[in-house]
Amino acid sequence: MSPKTTESGGRTGQRERVLTPARITVLLLAVLALIFIFENTRATKIRLLIPEVTMPLWMALLGTAIIGALCGWYFMRRRR
């Protein structure tokens, strides 16, 4: 066995923490965003370039959040 590996196959001296302060903050913000989205249930008119549609506000907010998360994931992935 080489000196860089341990019997468990992990890194030497480094333990990955599952719940870091940054991950807890992001998780908390995601929960707050979901609470905000699902509290806004009224129907609203939304203009999509040319057509105007009526839909529940929570669907529009959730769609916007998903698109924003996908864009953020894409650009962070390209940065590495």
C-alpha positions in Angstrom: 0.0 0.0 0.0 1.4 3.4 -0.8 1.9 6.0 2.0 -0.7 8.4 0.4 -3.7 6.1 1.0 -5.2 4.8 4.1 -6.9 1.5 4.7 -10.3 3.1 4.4 -9.3 4.5 1.0 -9.8 8.1 2.2 -7.5 11.1 2.2 -4.7 11.3 4.8 -5.6 13.6 7.6 -8.5 15.3 5.7 -12.1 14.6 6.5 -14.8 16.1 4.3 -17.5 17.8 6.3 -20.9 17.2 4.9 -22.5 20.3 6.7 -20.2 23.2 6.2 -21.4 26.8 7.2 -21.7 27.7 3.5 -23.9 24.6 2.8 -26.1 25.3 5.8 -26.6 28.9 4.6 -27.5 27.8 1.1 -29.9 25.2 2.4 -31.5 27.8 4.7 -31.9 30.2 1.8 -33.4 27.5 -0.4 -36.0 26.6 2.2 -36.9 30.3 2.7 -37.2 30.8 -1.1 -39.5 27.7 -1.3 -41.7 29.1 1.5 -41.9 32.4 -0.2 -42.8 30.7 -3.5 -45.5 28.5 -2.1 -47.1 31.3 0.0 -47.8 33.3 -3.2 -50.6 31.2 -4.7 -52.8 33.9 -6.4 -53.3 33.9 -10.2 -51.5 36.6 -12.0 -51.0 37.8 -15.6 -47.6 37.3 -17.0 -46.4 38.5 -20.4 -44.1 36.1 -22.2 -42.6 38.3 -25.0 -45.9 38.5 -27.0 -48.6 36.4 -25.4 -50.1 37.2 -22.0 -50.9 34.2 -19.8 -52.6 33.8 -16.5 -51.0 31.4 -14.1 -50.5 31.0 -10.4 -47.7 33.2 -9.2 -45.9 30.3 -7.4 -45.4 28.6 -10.8 -43.8 31.7 -12.3 -41.6 32.1 -9.2 -40.6 28.5 -9.1 -39.8 28.5 -12.9 -37.7 31.5 -12.5 -35.8 30.0 -9.5 -35.2 26.8 -11.5 -33.9 28.7 -14.5 -31.6 30.8 -12.2 -30.3 27.7 -10.5 -29.5 26.0 -13.8 -27.7 29.1 -15.1 -25.7 29.3 -11.9 -24.8 25.6 -12.1 -23.8 25.9 -15.7 -21.5 28.8 -15.2 -19.9 27.4 -12.1 -19.3 24.1 -13.9 -17.5 26.0 -16.8 -15.3 27.9 -14.3 -13.6 24.7 -13.0 
